[in-house]
Amino acid sequence: MNKITIVGAGRVGETTAQFIAAKDLCREIYLMDIVEGAANGAALDIQQVDPLFDYDTRLFGGSDAKLMEGSELVIVTAGLPRKPGMSRSDLLETNINIADGIIDSVMKYAPDCLMLFVSNPVDIVTYYAWRKTGWDRNRIFGQAGVLDSSRMASFIAIETGYSTLDINTMVLGGHGDTMVPIHRYTTIAGIPILNFISREKLDEIVERTRNGGAEILSLRQNSSAYFAPAASVTEMVDAIVNDRKRILPTVSILEGEYGHEDIAIGVPSVLGRNGMENIISLDMNDEEMTLFHNSASIVNKDIDLLKQLKNL
C-alpha cells in the first residue's frame, strides 16, 4: 500500500504504526490525533527508528482530518480507553460519538478506502460505521478475534510448554465476556488440544482469555493492553496488503451466516486486497452454536441501544 492512516495516536495507535512500519507494509503512515502534537511526536519518534530496524516507511502526524486524503486503509484506534471496573459496553455512547466525526472525515477525504476498527466496543463501532457509510461489508471490519485467539494460544503455550508456533486457536463471537473459543478447532501441531490438557484446565484458560484485557488493565492501572492489540492489527494489515487470503477471526457484518444478519460479530473471515472478502461457515455443534447465539444476543442488545442513541 502507498498510504495508511491511523486515527488515534495513543498507545495502541502509535504501537500499531511502529509494527506496520517495521514490517514495511506501506510507503506512508499518517498518525492523526485531536491532541495537538501527540501524533506529530509519535510519528517523529517512530521515524527515527528506521535506520535501526531497516525500514523505509515515511511517517507523518497531525490533527487535520485532511491528512487522511488518499488513504487506502484507515485504522481507527481513537476512543476513550477502559478504566479498571469498566466493561467494553460501558464505552458505547462516548466512543460512538467519537467515531461519528471520524467516519464523516473518512467519507469526505478517503471515500474509497477500507476501514479497520479497533476502538471498543469494537463490534458496535464496526456495525455503526457500516450503517452510517452504506458501504459494502467487505470494506468495514474490526479486530478482536485475532487478539483473543493470540491470548488463548499464549496461555496454552505457558500451560503445556510447547511452542506457540504449533498452536492454533479460533475464538469467535463478541469481543468480551461472551467470546466463543471453539475447542474442536484448537490444536497443537494439528492434534486436538484435549490430547494435551484436561477440559477443566482448558476451561480455566478460556476464562483467563475472556478476562485477558481486564487482567492487564488491573495490573497496569494506568493503561490497558496495547502491544498485543497492535500486533493483532498488524497481522490483519499484512494479510490485506499482501493479498494473502488468510482466514482470521474478524468482526464482520453477517448477512445470514451462522443464522444471523444485521449484526457485526467475530467470525472466521478471508482477508485479502479487497478487505473482508468472504466469511467461512464452520460446522458447529449444538453447544458451540448455543454459545455463539448467546454471544450474538449480547451484541444485539448493544446494537439496540445504539439504534436508540442514533435513531437508526
C-alpha positions as CSV (number, residue, x, y, z in Angstrom):
1,M,0.0,0.0,0.0
2,N,1.0,3.6,-0.5
3,K,-0.8,5.2,2.4
4,I,-2.4,4.0,5.7
5,T,-3.9,6.4,8.2
6,I,-4.2,5.5,11.9
7,V,-6.7,7.7,13.8
8,G,-5.7,7.9,17.4
9,A,-2.1,8.3,18.5
10,G,-2.5,6.8,21.9
11,R,-0.6,3.7,22.9
12,V,-2.5,1.3,20.6
13,G,-2.3,3.7,17.6
14,E,1.4,4.5,17.9
15,T,2.4,0.9,18.6
16,T,0.4,-0.2,15.5
17,A,2.2,2.4,13.4
18,Q,5.6,1.1,14.7
19,F,4.7,-2.5,13.9
20,I,3.4,-1.7,10.4
21,A,6.4,0.4,9.6
22,A,8.8,-2.3,10.9
23,K,7.2,-4.8,8.6
24,D,7.4,-2.4,5.6
25,L,3.7,-2.9,4.8
26,C,3.2,0.5,3.2
27,R,5.0,3.6,1.9
28,E,3.5,6.2,4.1
29,I,1.8,6.1,7.5
30,Y,-0.2,9.1,8.8
31,L,-1.0,9.3,12.5
32,M,-3.9,11.5,13.5
33,D,-5.0,12.7,16.9
34,I,-7.1,15.6,18.3
35,V,-4.3,16.3,20.9
36,E,-2.1,18.8,19.2
37,G,1.4,17.5,18.8
38,A,0.7,13.9,20.0
39,A,0.6,12.4,16.6
40,N,3.5,14.5,15.3
41,G,5.7,13.5,18.2
42,A,4.8,9.8,17.9
43,A,5.5,9.8,14.1
44,L,8.8,11.5,14.6
45,D,9.9,9.1,17.3
46,I,9.0,6.1,15.2
47,Q,10.6,7.6,12.1
48,Q,13.9,7.8,13.9
49,V,13.9,4.0,14.5
50,D,14.0,3.2,10.7
51,P,17.8,3.2,10.3
52,L,18.0,0.6,13.2
53,F,15.1,-1.6,12.0
54,D,15.9,-1.3,8.3
55,Y,12.6,0.1,7.0
56,D,11.8,2.9,4.6
57,T,8.3,3.8,5.6
58,R,7.7,7.5,6.0
59,L,5.7,8.7,9.0
60,F,3.7,11.9,9.4
61,G,1.5,13.2,12.2
62,G,-1.1,15.9,12.8
63,S,-4.6,16.7,13.8
64,D,-6.1,17.9,10.5
65,A,-8.6,15.3,9.0
66,K,-7.4,16.2,5.6
67,L,-4.2,14.2,6.3
68,M,-6.2,11.0,5.5
69,E,-6.8,12.1,1.9
70,G,-5.9,9.3,-0.5
71,S,-5.6,6.6,2.2
72,E,-6.2,3.1,1.1
73,L,-6.8,1.9,4.6
74,V,-7.9,3.8,7.7
75,I,-7.4,2.1,11.1
76,V,-9.4,3.6,13.9
77,T,-8.0,3.2,17.4
78,A,-9.3,6.5,18.8
79,G,-11.7,6.4,21.7
80,L,-11.9,6.5,25.5
81,P,-9.8,3.6,26.9
82,R,-11.2,1.3,29.6
83,K,-10.5,2.0,33.2
84,P,-10.5,-0.6,36.0
85,G,-14.0,-1.9,36.6
86,M,-15.4,-0.8,33.2
87,S,-16.8,-3.2,30.6
88,R,-16.3,-2.6,26.9
89,S,-20.1,-1.8,26.6
90,D,-19.6,1.0,29.2
91,L,-17.7,2.9,26.5
92,L,-20.5,2.6,23.9
93,E,-22.1,6.1,23.9
94,T,-18.8,8.0,24.3
95,N,-16.9,6.1,21.6
96,I,-19.7,6.0,19.1
97,N,-19.8,9.8,19.3
98,I,-16.1,9.9,18.7
99,A,-16.4,7.5,15.8
100,D,-19.1,9.7,14.3
101,G,-16.7,12.5,13.4
102,I,-14.0,10.2,12.2
103,I,-16.4,8.4,9.9
104,D,-17.6,11.7,8.5
105,S,-14.0,12.6,7.7
106,V,-13.2,9.3,6.1
107,M,-16.2,9.6,3.8
108,K,-15.1,13.1,2.8
109,Y,-11.3,12.6,2.4
110,A,-10.9,8.8,1.8
111,P,-14.2,7.6,0.2
112,D,-12.6,4.6,-1.5
113,C,-10.6,3.2,1.5
114,L,-11.0,0.1,3.7
115,M,-11.8,0.8,7.4
116,L,-10.4,-1.4,10.2
117,F,-11.8,-0.6,13.7
118,V,-10.1,-1.3,17.0
119,S,-12.0,1.1,19.3
120,N,-14.2,-0.6,21.9
121,P,-16.9,-1.8,21.9
122,V,-15.5,-2.9,18.5
123,D,-18.5,-5.0,17.4
124,I,-20.8,-2.0,17.8
125,V,-18.5,0.7,16.4
126,T,-17.9,-1.5,13.3
127,Y,-21.7,-2.0,12.9
128,Y,-22.3,1.7,13.2
129,A,-19.7,2.6,10.6
130,W,-21.3,0.1,8.2
131,R,-24.7,1.5,8.7
132,K,-23.6,5.2,8.6
133,T,-21.5,4.8,5.4
134,G,-23.7,2.4,3.5
135,W,-20.6,0.8,2.1
136,D,-20.3,-2.8,1.1
137,R,-19.5,-5.0,4.1
138,N,-16.1,-6.1,2.7
139,R,-14.8,-2.5,3.3
140,I,-15.6,-2.3,7.0
141,F,-14.4,-4.7,9.6
142,G,-13.0,-4.9,13.1
143,Q,-10.2,-6.5,15.1
144,A,-11.0,-8.7,18.1
145,G,-10.7,-12.4,17.4
146,V,-7.1,-12.3,16.3
147,L,-6.2,-10.8,19.7
148,D,-8.4,-13.2,21.6
149,S,-7.0,-16.2,19.7
150,S,-3.4,-15.0,20.3
151,R,-4.1,-14.6,24.0
152,M,-5.6,-18.1,24.2
153,A,-2.6,-19.6,22.3
154,S,-0.1,-17.9,24.6
155,F,-1.9,-19.2,27.7
156,I,-1.9,-22.7,26.2
157,A,1.9,-22.4,25.5
158,I,2.5,-21.4,29.0
159,E,0.5,-24.3,30.4
160,T,1.9,-27.0,28.1
161,G,5.4,-25.8,27.4
162,Y,5.0,-26.3,23.7
163,S,5.9,-23.8,21.0
164,T,3.4,-21.1,20.2
165,L,4.4,-21.7,16.5
166,D,2.4,-25.0,16.6
167,I,-0.6,-23.8,18.5
168,N,-3.7,-22.8,16.6
169,T,-6.9,-21.4,18.2
170,M,-10.1,-20.0,16.9
171,V,-12.1,-17.5,19.1
172,L,-15.4,-16.2,17.7
173,G,-18.4,-14.2,18.9
174,G,-18.4,-10.8,20.5
175,H,-15.2,-9.3,21.9
176,G,-15.6,-9.6,25.7
177,D,-17.1,-11.9,28.3
178,T,-19.2,-13.7,25.7
179,M,-16.4,-14.6,23.3
180,V,-16.7,-18.2,22.0
181,P,-13.5,-20.3,21.9
182,I,-14.0,-23.3,19.6
183,H,-12.3,-26.2,21.3
184,R,-12.6,-28.6,18.4
185,Y,-10.5,-26.1,16.2
186,T,-7.9,-25.6,18.9
187,T,-4.8,-27.8,18.1
188,I,-1.1,-28.2,18.7
189,A,0.6,-29.3,15.5
190,G,-2.8,-30.3,14.2
191,I,-3.5,-32.5,17.2
192,P,-6.7,-31.6,19.2
193,I,-5.9,-29.7,22.3
194,L,-7.7,-32.2,24.7
195,N,-4.9,-34.7,23.9
196,F,-2.6,-32.4,25.9
197,I,-4.6,-30.8,28.7
198,S,-7.8,-31.6,30.6
199,R,-11.2,-30.0,29.8
200,E,-11.1,-28.4,33.3
201,K,-7.7,-26.8,32.6
202,L,-8.9,-25.7,29.1
203,D,-11.9,-24.0,30.7
204,E,-9.6,-22.1,33.1
205,I,-7.6,-20.9,30.1
206,V,-10.8,-19.8,28.3
207,E,-11.8,-17.8,31.4
208,R,-8.4,-16.2,31.6
209,T,-8.7,-15.4,27.8
210,R,-12.1,-13.7,28.4
211,N,-10.5,-11.5,31.0
212,G,-7.2,-11.0,29.3
213,G,-7.6,-7.3,28.7
214,A,-9.0,-6.7,32.2
215,E,-6.2,-8.6,33.8
216,I,-3.6,-6.4,32.1
217,L,-5.6,-3.3,33.0
218,S,-5.9,-4.3,36.7
219,L,-2.1,-4.8,36.8
220,R,-1.0,-1.7,35.0
221,Q,-3.8,0.5,36.4
222,N,-2.9,3.5,34.1
223,S,-3.1,1.7,30.8
224,S,-5.0,-1.1,29.0
225,A,-3.2,-3.5,26.7
226,Y,-1.6,-2.2,23.6
227,F,1.3,-4.4,22.4
228,A,-0.9,-7.4,21.6
229,P,-3.8,-5.4,20.1
230,A,-1.3,-3.5,17.9
231,A,0.3,-6.8,16.8
232,S,-3.1,-8.3,16.0
233,V,-4.0,-5.3,13.8
234,T,-0.7,-5.6,12.0
235,E,-1.4,-9.3,11.3
236,M,-4.6,-8.3,9.6
237,V,-2.9,-5.4,7.7
238,D,-0.3,-7.8,6.5
239,A,-3.0,-10.2,5.1
240,I,-4.7,-7.3,3.3
241,V,-1.6,-5.6,1.9
242,N,0.0,-8.8,0.6
243,D,-3.4,-10.2,-0.5
244,R,-2.7,-13.4,1.4
245,K,-6.3,-14.6,1.6
246,R,-5.7,-15.5,5.2
247,I,-8.5,-16.9,7.3
248,L,-8.6,-14.9,10.5
249,P,-11.3,-14.3,13.1
250,T,-12.6,-10.9,12.2
251,V,-15.5,-8.7,13.3
252,S,-17.6,-8.9,10.1
253,I,-21.1,-7.9,9.1
254,L,-23.3,-11.0,8.8
255,E,-25.8,-11.5,6.0
256,G,-27.4,-14.7,7.2
257,E,-24.2,-16.6,8.1
258,Y,-24.5,-18.5,11.3
259,G,-28.2,-17.8,11.4
260,H,-27.7,-14.0,11.9
261,E,-27.9,-10.8,9.9
262,D,-27.7,-7.1,10.5
263,I,-25.0,-7.6,13.1
264,A,-21.2,-7.2,13.4
265,I,-19.6,-10.1,15.3
266,G,-16.4,-12.2,15.2
267,V,-16.4,-15.0,12.6
268,P,-13.6,-16.6,10.5
269,S,-13.1,-14.4,7.5
270,V,-10.9,-14.3,4.5
271,L,-8.7,-11.2,4.4
272,G,-7.1,-10.0,1.2
273,R,-6.6,-7.0,-1.0
274,N,-10.3,-6.2,-1.0
275,G,-10.7,-6.3,2.7
276,M,-13.1,-8.8,4.3
277,E,-13.5,-10.9,1.1
278,N,-15.5,-13.9,2.5
279,I,-16.9,-15.5,5.6
280,I,-16.1,-19.1,6.4
281,S,-19.1,-21.1,7.8
282,L,-17.8,-23.6,10.3
283,D,-19.6,-26.8,11.1
284,M,-20.5,-26.1,14.7
285,N,-22.1,-28.5,17.2
286,D,-25.1,-27.7,19.4
287,E,-23.0,-26.5,22.3
288,E,-20.9,-24.2,20.1
289,M,-24.0,-22.8,18.3
290,T,-25.7,-22.1,21.7
291,L,-22.6,-20.2,22.9
292,F,-22.4,-18.2,19.6
293,H,-26.2,-17.4,19.7
294,N,-25.8,-16.2,23.3
295,S,-22.9,-14.0,22.3
296,A,-24.8,-12.6,19.4
297,S,-27.8,-11.8,21.7
298,I,-25.5,-9.7,23.9
299,V,-24.1,-7.8,20.9
300,N,-27.7,-7.3,19.6
301,K,-28.6,-5.7,22.9
302,D,-25.9,-3.1,22.4
303,I,-27.0,-2.6,18.8
304,D,-30.5,-1.9,20.0
305,L,-29.1,0.7,22.4
306,L,-27.1,2.2,19.5
307,K,-30.2,2.4,17.4
308,Q,-31.9,4.3,20.1
309,L,-29.0,6.7,20.5
310,K,-28.6,7.4,16.8
311,N,-32.2,6.8,15.6
312,L,-31.1,4.2,13.1
